[in-house]
Amino acid sequence: MAEGLTKLVYDLTKGFPEEEKFNIVSQLRRAVTSIGANIAEGYGRFHYKENVQFCRQARGSLAEVKHFLILSKELKYVSESKYLDFQEKYENLKIRLNNYIKSIGKKNT
């Protein structure tokens, strides 16, 4: 799930203006790759509280990606149709991540 969003963001940012290479593109790519990395690192931890914390960090990175995609759409770097494709993947991942965080908490109680 996170990998699909990462691939989408990488594909979208290939067409950004050169002057954004070290600005929006860099920020977007770092944020989107940290989503999956944080989920994986949290899963590898031995304590559920650490897992939840890493998943919350992933959720924060997901929100950061959304911010930059909205900005990119407003700057006309991303078309409306490509933004809608992103929005669908974003919502799906957000729901799954929130459900995963809830399930970790339930397993602990």
Steps between C-alpha positions, in 0.01 A plus 500: 500500500767755602717380212226581250468853632879539493516390137218738408676797664830415330323479164316827559811690603698396190316771307550782751702806399876474552496784753284283729748211503645599838181649638159337458632189322755429771251559781232287336732210431647499850156517661346228284790258545492550876141371515588142409833516683332602826233232468770237442718622785206506739401148400853385577489634853430269792259721688158607376547858627804543276308353208216747557743792526665414168157462337403843630817641346401332173158663527668838549712445189185405310344834598817678389478332159140614465600859579767500230270337246232763561765769454626329185149491359450870576832579329378294202782247527238225540181469298161464666464141377842397634420673829174303524696179444732603783202593721350153459826326594554745786155439653538124468839501671380739771207274584716188505765665713243628750341155518840340552579740785163417662561127462841523668337671797228236524755219501668657799186524713 
